[in-house]
Amino acid sequence: MVEKAGRRGKLIIISAPSGAGKSTIIQKFIKKSKNIVFSVSYTTRDIRAGENDGADYHFITRETFDKMVKQGKFLEWAIVHKNYYGTSKDDTRELLDRGVDVLLDIDVQGARKVSKGPFECVKIFILPPDREALIQRLKKRGGLDEEQMNVRLKSALRELKKAVEYDYIILNDNVKMTVESLESIILSEKSKIGYNKFLLRQVIDSFSNGE
């Protein structure tokens, strides 16, 4: 009998402009998926209502963050809206080596750095329906004045122009359909020959063993 074991986990990157609905999509996708974990990033930004330290992010001081950078602890790190974000290199490697799929919620800067790193990855960009939809979602989140809103919109446009660097793009105008599209992409990636050469070898070997 062919065993689906011995393969490395897949590194999945999901990016989107602030307010595009990325966090909701990821939460629903994780709940429906097996053998996949959400990579908990480190950040210097303030914790928001409803967030939990260690679950949504590791909330740390700027001093601690700088020390981790100097020690080479991050697979990638970036400054977003004056706050620092980073992904643990050791945590990511450990999970992938165990065959666990790892999902990274990072911006376009981080995705570019990870692409140049030691791990193969699949990059997915989530699009908002349009500018007005993004504005309404940001307003619903609350806590942004006019100047902060303009900063978010300018940043969103810069990120959208970088979406061509990604492997896949999903338009998030319906959460359920977006999650289903994400599931289809991952299934397709896991069906590629490069990810399943060991399965092919096992099936071929089974013919030899049966003679």
DRENPA-3360 file (N, C-alpha, C; in nm, 2 decimals, always signed):
BEGIN
1 = MVEKAGRR = +0.08/-0.12/+0.00/+0.00/+0.00/+0.00/+0.09/+0.13/+0.00 ~ +0.05/+0.22/-0.08/+0.13/+0.34/-0.09/+0.10/+0.43/+0.02 ~ +0.21/+0.48/+0.09/+0.19/+0.57/+0.21/+0.23/+0.71/+0.17 ~ +0.14/+0.81/+0.21/+0.16/+0.95/+0.18/+0.24/+1.01/+0.30 ~ +0.37/+0.97/+0.30/+0.46/+1.02/+0.41/+0.59/+1.05/+0.35 ~ +0.67/+1.12/+0.43/+0.81/+1.15/+0.39/+0.83/+1.28/+0.30 ~ +0.72/+1.35/+0.28/+0.74/+1.47/+0.20/+0.74/+1.59/+0.29 ~ +0.80/+1.70/+0.24/+0.81/+1.82/+0.32/+0.68/+1.90/+0.31;
9 = GKLIIISA = +0.66/+1.98/+0.41/+0.55/+2.06/+0.41/+0.56/+2.17/+0.31 ~ +0.45/+2.23/+0.27/+0.44/+2.34/+0.17/+0.43/+2.47/+0.24 ~ +0.51/+2.57/+0.20/+0.50/+2.70/+0.25/+0.41/+2.79/+0.16 ~ +0.30/+2.84/+0.22/+0.20/+2.91/+0.15/+0.20/+3.06/+0.20 ~ +0.22/+3.15/+0.11/+0.22/+3.29/+0.14/+0.09/+3.36/+0.09 ~ +0.02/+3.43/+0.18/-0.10/+3.50/+0.14/-0.08/+3.65/+0.18 ~ -0.10/+3.73/+0.08/-0.08/+3.88/+0.10/-0.21/+3.95/+0.05 ~ -0.23/+4.07/+0.10/-0.34/+4.15/+0.05/-0.33/+4.29/+0.11;
17 = PSGAGKST = -0.39/+4.39/+0.05/-0.39/+4.52/+0.11/-0.47/+4.52/+0.24 ~ -0.44/+4.61/+0.34/-0.51/+4.62/+0.46/-0.66/+4.65/+0.43 ~ -0.75/+4.56/+0.49/-0.89/+4.58/+0.47/-0.95/+4.50/+0.36 ~ -0.87/+4.42/+0.29/-0.91/+4.33/+0.18/-0.99/+4.21/+0.23 ~ -0.98/+4.18/+0.36/-1.05/+4.06/+0.42/-0.96/+3.94/+0.43 ~ -0.83/+3.96/+0.43/-0.74/+3.85/+0.44/-0.75/+3.77/+0.57 ~ -0.76/+3.84/+0.68/-0.76/+3.77/+0.81/-0.88/+3.68/+0.82 ~ -1.00/+3.73/+0.77/-1.12/+3.64/+0.78/-1.10/+3.52/+0.69;
25 = IIQKFIKK = -1.04/+3.54/+0.57/-1.02/+3.43/+0.48/-0.93/+3.33/+0.54 ~ -0.82/+3.37/+0.60/-0.72/+3.28/+0.65/-0.78/+3.20/+0.77 ~ -0.86/+3.27/+0.85/-0.92/+3.20/+0.97/-1.02/+3.09/+0.92 ~ -1.10/+3.11/+0.82/-1.19/+3.01/+0.77/-1.12/+2.90/+0.70 ~ -1.01/+2.94/+0.63/-0.94/+2.84/+0.55/-0.87/+2.74/+0.65 ~ -0.81/+2.80/+0.75/-0.74/+2.71/+0.85/-0.83/+2.62/+0.92 ~ -0.95/+2.66/+0.95/-1.05/+2.58/+1.02/-1.09/+2.46/+0.93 ~ -1.09/+2.48/+0.80/-1.14/+2.37/+0.71/-1.03/+2.28/+0.67;
33 = SKNIVFSV = -0.90/+2.32/+0.69/-0.79/+2.25/+0.63/-0.72/+2.16/+0.74 ~ -0.66/+2.05/+0.69/-0.59/+1.96/+0.77/-0.44/+1.97/+0.75 ~ -0.36/+1.95/+0.85/-0.22/+1.95/+0.84/-0.16/+2.08/+0.79 ~ -0.22/+2.19/+0.83/-0.17/+2.32/+0.80/-0.18/+2.41/+0.92 ~ -0.08/+2.49/+0.95/-0.07/+2.58/+1.06/-0.05/+2.72/+1.02 ~ -0.10/+2.81/+1.09/-0.08/+2.95/+1.07/+0.05/+3.00/+1.14 ~ +0.14/+3.05/+1.06/+0.26/+3.10/+1.12/+0.24/+3.23/+1.20 ~ +0.27/+3.23/+1.32/+0.24/+3.34/+1.41/+0.36/+3.44/+1.40;
41 = SYTTRDIR = +0.34/+3.55/+1.34/+0.45/+3.65/+1.32/+0.48/+3.73/+1.45 ~ +0.59/+3.79/+1.46/+0.63/+3.88/+1.56/+0.60/+4.02/+1.52 ~ +0.55/+4.11/+1.60/+0.53/+4.24/+1.57/+0.55/+4.34/+1.68 ~ +0.58/+4.46/+1.65/+0.59/+4.57/+1.75/+0.47/+4.65/+1.76 ~ +0.37/+4.63/+1.68/+0.25/+4.71/+1.69/+0.16/+4.68/+1.81 ~ +0.07/+4.77/+1.85/-0.01/+4.75/+1.96/-0.12/+4.64/+1.93 ~ -0.15/+4.56/+2.03/-0.25/+4.46/+2.02/-0.39/+4.52/+2.00 ~ -0.47/+4.47/+1.91/-0.61/+4.52/+1.88/-0.71/+4.44/+1.96;
49 = AGENDGAD = -0.83/+4.50/+1.97/-0.94/+4.44/+2.04/-0.97/+4.30/+1.97 ~ -0.98/+4.20/+2.05/-1.01/+4.07/+2.00/-0.89/+3.98/+1.96 ~ -0.77/+4.04/+1.96/-0.65/+3.97/+1.93/-0.59/+3.90/+2.06 ~ -0.52/+3.79/+2.04/-0.46/+3.72/+2.15/-0.31/+3.71/+2.12 ~ -0.23/+3.75/+2.22/-0.08/+3.73/+2.21/-0.04/+3.59/+2.20 ~ +0.04/+3.55/+2.10/+0.08/+3.42/+2.08/-0.01/+3.34/+1.98 ~ -0.13/+3.39/+1.96/-0.22/+3.33/+1.87/-0.23/+3.41/+1.74 ~ -0.26/+3.53/+1.75/-0.27/+3.62/+1.63/-0.13/+3.67/+1.59;
57 = YHFITRET = -0.05/+3.72/+1.69/+0.08/+3.76/+1.67/+0.16/+3.74/+1.80 ~ +0.29/+3.75/+1.80/+0.37/+3.76/+1.92/+0.40/+3.91/+1.93 ~ +0.34/+3.97/+2.03/+0.36/+4.12/+2.04/+0.48/+4.14/+2.13 ~ +0.58/+4.21/+2.07/+0.71/+4.23/+2.14/+0.75/+4.38/+2.13 ~ +0.85/+4.41/+2.21/+0.90/+4.55/+2.20/+0.99/+4.57/+2.09 ~ +1.02/+4.69/+2.05/+1.11/+4.73/+1.94/+1.25/+4.68/+1.98 ~ +1.29/+4.69/+2.10/+1.42/+4.65/+2.15/+1.44/+4.50/+2.13 ~ +1.34/+4.42/+2.16/+1.34/+4.27/+2.15/+1.35/+4.24/+2.00;
65 = FDKMVKQG = +1.27/+4.31/+1.92/+1.27/+4.29/+1.77/+1.40/+4.31/+1.71 ~ +1.46/+4.43/+1.75/+1.60/+4.46/+1.70/+1.70/+4.35/+1.73 ~ +1.69/+4.30/+1.85/+1.78/+4.20/+1.90/+1.77/+4.07/+1.81 ~ +1.64/+4.03/+1.78/+1.62/+3.91/+1.70/+1.67/+3.93/+1.56 ~ +1.66/+4.05/+1.51/+1.71/+4.08/+1.37/+1.86/+4.06/+1.37 ~ +1.93/+4.12/+1.47/+2.08/+4.10/+1.48/+2.12/+3.96/+1.49 ~ +2.04/+3.88/+1.55/+2.07/+3.74/+1.57/+2.03/+3.65/+1.45 ~ +1.97/+3.71/+1.35/+1.93/+3.64/+1.23/+1.82/+3.54/+1.25;
73 = KFLEWAIV = +1.73/+3.58/+1.34/+1.62/+3.49/+1.38/+1.50/+3.49/+1.28 ~ +1.50/+3.59/+1.19/+1.38/+3.61/+1.10/+1.41/+3.55/+0.96 ~ +1.31/+3.48/+0.91/+1.31/+3.44/+0.77/+1.29/+3.57/+0.68 ~ +1.20/+3.66/+0.73/+1.18/+3.79/+0.67/+1.13/+3.88/+0.78 ~ +1.15/+4.01/+0.75/+1.09/+4.11/+0.84/+1.08/+4.24/+0.76 ~ +0.98/+4.32/+0.80/+0.95/+4.44/+0.73/+0.88/+4.54/+0.82 ~ +0.89/+4.67/+0.77/+0.82/+4.78/+0.84/+0.69/+4.81/+0.76 ~ +0.58/+4.80/+0.83/+0.45/+4.83/+0.77/+0.38/+4.93/+0.86;
81 = HKNYYGTS = +0.34/+5.04/+0.80/+0.28/+5.15/+0.87/+0.35/+5.18/+1.01 ~ +0.48/+5.19/+1.00/+0.56/+5.23/+1.11/+0.58/+5.12/+1.22 ~ +0.52/+5.00/+1.19/+0.54/+4.89/+1.28/+0.62/+4.78/+1.22 ~ +0.69/+4.70/+1.30/+0.78/+4.60/+1.25/+0.71/+4.46/+1.26 ~ +0.73/+4.38/+1.16/+0.67/+4.24/+1.15/+0.78/+4.15/+1.11 ~ +0.79/+4.03/+1.17/+0.89/+3.93/+1.13/+0.84/+3.79/+1.14 ~ +0.89/+3.70/+1.06/+0.86/+3.55/+1.06/+0.98/+3.47/+1.11 ~ +0.96/+3.39/+1.21/+1.07/+3.31/+1.26/+1.12/+3.21/+1.16;
89 = KDDTRELL = +1.25/+3.21/+1.14/+1.31/+3.12/+1.05/+1.32/+2.98/+1.10 ~ +1.35/+2.96/+1.23/+1.36/+2.83/+1.29/+1.23/+2.76/+1.30 ~ +1.13/+2.84/+1.34/+0.99/+2.78/+1.36/+0.94/+2.73/+1.23 ~ +0.96/+2.80/+1.12/+0.92/+2.77/+0.99/+0.99/+2.64/+0.94 ~ +1.12/+2.63/+0.95/+1.19/+2.52/+0.91/+1.15/+2.39/+0.98 ~ +1.13/+2.40/+1.11/+1.09/+2.29/+1.20/+0.96/+2.23/+1.15 ~ +0.86/+2.31/+1.12/+0.73/+2.27/+1.08/+0.74/+2.20/+0.94 ~ +0.81/+2.27/+0.85/+0.82/+2.21/+0.71/+0.89/+2.08/+0.71;
97 = DRGVDVLL = +0.99/+2.06/+0.79/+1.07/+1.94/+0.80/+0.98/+1.83/+0.86 ~ +0.88/+1.86/+0.94/+0.79/+1.76/+0.99/+0.68/+1.73/+0.90 ~ +0.67/+1.79/+0.78/+0.57/+1.76/+0.68/+0.44/+1.85/+0.70 ~ +0.45/+1.95/+0.79/+0.34/+2.04/+0.81/+0.34/+2.15/+0.72 ~ +0.22/+2.18/+0.66/+0.21/+2.30/+0.57/+0.21/+2.43/+0.66 ~ +0.28/+2.53/+0.61/+0.28/+2.65/+0.69/+0.23/+2.77/+0.61 ~ +0.13/+2.84/+0.67/+0.07/+2.96/+0.60/+0.13/+3.09/+0.66 ~ +0.18/+3.17/+0.57/+0.24/+3.30/+0.61/+0.14/+3.41/+0.57;
105 = DIDVQGAR = +0.11/+3.50/+0.67/+0.03/+3.62/+0.64/+0.13/+3.73/+0.64 ~ +0.18/+3.77/+0.52/+0.28/+3.87/+0.52/+0.25/+3.97/+0.40 ~ +0.32/+4.08/+0.40/+0.29/+4.18/+0.30/+0.39/+4.15/+0.18 ~ +0.38/+4.24/+0.08/+0.46/+4.21/-0.05/+0.61/+4.22/-0.02 ~ +0.65/+4.30/+0.07/+0.79/+4.31/+0.10/+0.84/+4.18/+0.16 ~ +0.76/+4.12/+0.25/+0.80/+4.00/+0.31/+0.80/+3.88/+0.21 ~ +0.70/+3.88/+0.13/+0.68/+3.78/+0.03/+0.80/+3.77/-0.06 ~ +0.85/+3.89/-0.10/+0.97/+3.90/-0.19/+1.09/+3.84/-0.12;
113 = KVSKGPFE = +1.11/+3.87/+0.01/+1.22/+3.82/+0.08/+1.22/+3.67/+0.10 ~ +1.10/+3.62/+0.13/+1.08/+3.47/+0.15/+1.11/+3.40/+0.02 ~ +1.07/+3.46/-0.10/+1.09/+3.40/-0.23/+1.24/+3.38/-0.26 ~ +1.32/+3.47/-0.20/+1.47/+3.46/-0.22/+1.54/+3.37/-0.12 ~ +1.46/+3.32/-0.02/+1.51/+3.24/+0.09/+1.53/+3.10/+0.06 ~ +1.55/+3.02/+0.16/+1.58/+2.87/+0.15/+1.46/+2.78/+0.12 ~ +1.34/+2.83/+0.13/+1.22/+2.75/+0.12/+1.14/+2.78/-0.01 ~ +1.10/+2.67/-0.08/+1.01/+2.69/-0.19/+0.87/+2.73/-0.14;
121 = CVKIFILP = +0.80/+2.82/-0.21/+0.67/+2.87/-0.16/+0.58/+2.89/-0.27 ~ +0.45/+2.90/-0.24/+0.34/+2.94/-0.34/+0.29/+3.07/-0.28 ~ +0.28/+3.17/-0.37/+0.23/+3.30/-0.33/+0.10/+3.33/-0.38 ~ +0.01/+3.37/-0.29/-0.13/+3.40/-0.33/-0.17/+3.55/-0.29 ~ -0.22/+3.62/-0.38/-0.26/+3.76/-0.34/-0.41/+3.78/-0.34 ~ -0.47/+3.83/-0.24/-0.61/+3.85/-0.22/-0.65/+4.00/-0.27 ~ -0.74/+4.01/-0.36/-0.78/+4.14/-0.41/-0.91/+4.19/-0.35 ~ -0.92/+4.32/-0.31/-1.05/+4.37/-0.28/-1.13/+4.40/-0.41;
129 = PDREALIQ = -1.26/+4.40/-0.40/-1.34/+4.42/-0.52/-1.30/+4.55/-0.60 ~ -1.28/+4.66/-0.52/-1.25/+4.79/-0.57/-1.21/+4.88/-0.46 ~ -1.18/+5.01/-0.50/-1.13/+5.10/-0.40/-1.24/+5.14/-0.29 ~ -1.36/+5.15/-0.34/-1.47/+5.19/-0.25/-1.50/+5.08/-0.15 ~ -1.49/+4.95/-0.19/-1.51/+4.84/-0.10/-1.41/+4.84/+0.00 ~ -1.28/+4.87/-0.04/-1.17/+4.87/+0.06/-1.19/+4.98/+0.16 ~ -1.24/+5.10/+0.12/-1.26/+5.21/+0.21/-1.37/+5.17/+0.31 ~ -1.48/+5.11/+0.27/-1.59/+5.07/+0.36/-1.54/+4.97/+0.46;
137 = RLKKRGGL = -1.46/+4.87/+0.42/-1.41/+4.77/+0.51/-1.31/+4.83/+0.61 ~ -1.23/+4.93/+0.57/-1.14/+5.00/+0.67/-1.22/+5.08/+0.76 ~ -1.33/+5.15/+0.72/-1.42/+5.22/+0.81/-1.49/+5.13/+0.91 ~ -1.53/+5.02/+0.86/-1.60/+4.92/+0.95/-1.50/+4.88/+1.06 ~ -1.38/+4.86/+1.03/-1.28/+4.82/+1.13/-1.26/+4.93/+1.23 ~ -1.27/+5.06/+1.19/-1.26/+5.17/+1.28/-1.12/+5.20/+1.32 ~ -1.11/+5.31/+1.40/-0.98/+5.35/+1.46/-0.89/+5.43/+1.36 ~ -0.94/+5.47/+1.24/-0.85/+5.54/+1.15/-0.91/+5.68/+1.12;
145 = DEEQMNVR = -0.82/+5.78/+1.13/-0.86/+5.91/+1.10/-0.84/+5.93/+0.95 ~ -0.87/+6.05/+0.90/-0.86/+6.07/+0.75/-0.71/+6.06/+0.70 ~ -0.62/+6.10/+0.78/-0.48/+6.09/+0.74/-0.44/+5.94/+0.73 ~ -0.47/+5.87/+0.83/-0.44/+5.73/+0.84/-0.51/+5.65/+0.73 ~ -0.63/+5.69/+0.70/-0.70/+5.63/+0.59/-0.63/+5.65/+0.45 ~ -0.58/+5.77/+0.43/-0.51/+5.80/+0.31/-0.38/+5.72/+0.30 ~ -0.32/+5.70/+0.41/-0.19/+5.62/+0.42/-0.22/+5.48/+0.37 ~ -0.33/+5.42/+0.43/-0.37/+5.29/+0.39/-0.40/+5.27/+0.25;
153 = LKSALREL = -0.47/+5.37/+0.19/-0.51/+5.36/+0.05/-0.39/+5.38/-0.04 ~ -0.30/+5.46/-0.01/-0.17/+5.47/-0.09/-0.09/+5.35/-0.08 ~ -0.09/+5.29/+0.04/-0.01/+5.16/+0.06/-0.08/+5.05/-0.02 ~ -0.21/+5.05/-0.02/-0.29/+4.95/-0.10/-0.26/+4.95/-0.24 ~ -0.25/+5.07/-0.30/-0.22/+5.09/-0.44/-0.08/+5.03/-0.47 ~ +0.01/+5.07/-0.39/+0.15/+5.02/-0.41/+0.15/+4.86/-0.41 ~ +0.08/+4.80/-0.31/+0.08/+4.66/-0.30/+0.01/+4.59/-0.42 ~ -0.10/+4.65/-0.47/-0.18/+4.60/-0.58/-0.09/+4.59/-0.71;
161 = KKAVEYDY = +0.00/+4.69/-0.72/+0.09/+4.70/-0.84/+0.19/+4.59/-0.83 ~ +0.22/+4.53/-0.71/+0.32/+4.43/-0.69/+0.25/+4.29/-0.70 ~ +0.12/+4.28/-0.72/+0.05/+4.15/-0.72/+0.10/+4.07/-0.84 ~ +0.15/+4.13/-0.94/+0.20/+4.05/-1.06/+0.32/+3.96/-1.02 ~ +0.38/+3.98/-0.91/+0.49/+3.90/-0.87/+0.44/+3.77/-0.80 ~ +0.31/+3.75/-0.78/+0.25/+3.64/-0.72/+0.22/+3.53/-0.81 ~ +0.20/+3.40/-0.76/+0.16/+3.29/-0.85/+0.01/+3.29/-0.88 ~ -0.07/+3.33/-0.78/-0.21/+3.33/-0.80/-0.28/+3.46/-0.74;
169 = IILNDNVK = -0.39/+3.50/-0.80/-0.47/+3.61/-0.75/-0.61/+3.57/-0.73 ~ -0.67/+3.60/-0.62/-0.81/+3.57/-0.59/-0.89/+3.70/-0.56 ~ -1.00/+3.73/-0.62/-1.08/+3.84/-0.60/-1.18/+3.81/-0.48 ~ -1.16/+3.88/-0.37/-1.25/+3.85/-0.25/-1.37/+3.94/-0.25 ~ -1.47/+3.90/-0.33/-1.60/+3.97/-0.33/-1.71/+3.88/-0.26 ~ -1.66/+3.75/-0.23/-1.75/+3.66/-0.16/-1.66/+3.57/-0.07 ~ -1.67/+3.58/+0.06/-1.58/+3.51/+0.15/-1.58/+3.36/+0.12 ~ -1.70/+3.30/+0.11/-1.71/+3.15/+0.09/-1.64/+3.11/-0.04;
177 = MTVESLES = -1.67/+3.18/-0.15/-1.61/+3.15/-0.27/-1.45/+3.17/-0.27 ~ -1.41/+3.27/-0.20/-1.27/+3.30/-0.19/-1.20/+3.19/-0.12 ~ -1.26/+3.14/-0.01/-1.20/+3.03/+0.07/-1.19/+2.90/-0.02 ~ -1.30/+2.88/-0.10/-1.30/+2.76/-0.19/-1.19/+2.77/-0.30 ~ -1.17/+2.89/-0.35/-1.07/+2.92/-0.45/-0.93/+2.89/-0.39 ~ -0.91/+2.93/-0.27/-0.79/+2.91/-0.20/-0.76/+2.76/-0.18 ~ -0.87/+2.69/-0.14/-0.86/+2.54/-0.12/-0.82/+2.47/-0.26 ~ -0.88/+2.52/-0.36/-0.85/+2.46/-0.50/-0.71/+2.48/-0.54;
185 = IILSEKSK = -0.65/+2.60/-0.51/-0.52/+2.63/-0.54/-0.42/+2.54/-0.47 ~ -0.44/+2.52/-0.34/-0.35/+2.44/-0.26/-0.36/+2.29/-0.30 ~ -0.48/+2.24/-0.34/-0.50/+2.11/-0.39/-0.43/+2.09/-0.52 ~ -0.43/+2.19/-0.60/-0.36/+2.18/-0.73/-0.21/+2.18/-0.71 ~ -0.16/+2.26/-0.62/-0.02/+2.26/-0.59/+0.03/+2.13/-0.54 ~ -0.05/+2.07/-0.46/-0.02/+1.94/-0.40/-0.03/+1.82/-0.49 ~ -0.09/+1.85/-0.61/-0.10/+1.74/-0.71/+0.01/+1.75/-0.81 ~ +0.10/+1.85/-0.81/+0.20/+1.86/-0.90/+0.31/+1.75/-0.88;
193 = IGYNKFLL = +0.37/+1.71/-0.99/+0.46/+1.60/-0.99/+0.58/+1.63/-0.90 ~ +0.62/+1.76/-0.90/+0.74/+1.79/-0.81/+0.71/+1.77/-0.66 ~ +0.59/+1.77/-0.62/+0.55/+1.75/-0.48/+0.52/+1.60/-0.45 ~ +0.51/+1.52/-0.56/+0.46/+1.38/-0.54/+0.55/+1.28/-0.61 ~ +0.68/+1.31/-0.63/+0.77/+1.22/-0.69/+0.78/+1.09/-0.61 ~ +0.78/+1.11/-0.48/+0.80/+0.99/-0.39/+0.68/+0.89/-0.41 ~ +0.56/+0.95/-0.43/+0.44/+0.86/-0.45/+0.45/+0.79/-0.58 ~ +0.50/+0.86/-0.69/+0.52/+0.79/-0.81/+0.62/+0.68/-0.80;
201 = RQVIDSFS = +0.73/+0.70/-0.73/+0.83/+0.60/-0.71/+0.78/+0.48/-0.63 ~ +0.69/+0.51/-0.53/+0.64/+0.40/-0.45/+0.55/+0.31/-0.54 ~ +0.47/+0.37/-0.62/+0.38/+0.29/-0.71/+0.46/+0.21/-0.81 ~ +0.56/+0.27/-0.87/+0.65/+0.20/-0.96/+0.71/+0.08/-0.89 ~ +0.76/+0.10/-0.77/+0.83/+0.00/-0.69/+0.73/-0.11/-0.66 ~ +0.61/-0.08/-0.64/+0.51/-0.18/-0.60/+0.49/-0.29/-0.72 ~ +0.51/-0.24/-0.84/+0.51/-0.33/-0.95/+0.62/-0.43/-0.95 ~ +0.74/-0.38/-0.91/+0.86/-0.46/-0.91/+0.84/-0.57/-0.79;
209 = NGE = +0.79/-0.52/-0.68/+0.77/-0.61/-0.57/+0.67/-0.72/-0.59 ~ +0.58/-0.69/-0.69/+0.47/-0.79/-0.71/+0.51/-0.89/-0.81 ~ +0.63/-0.88/-0.87/+0.67/-0.98/-0.97/+0.72/-1.11/-0.90;
% end
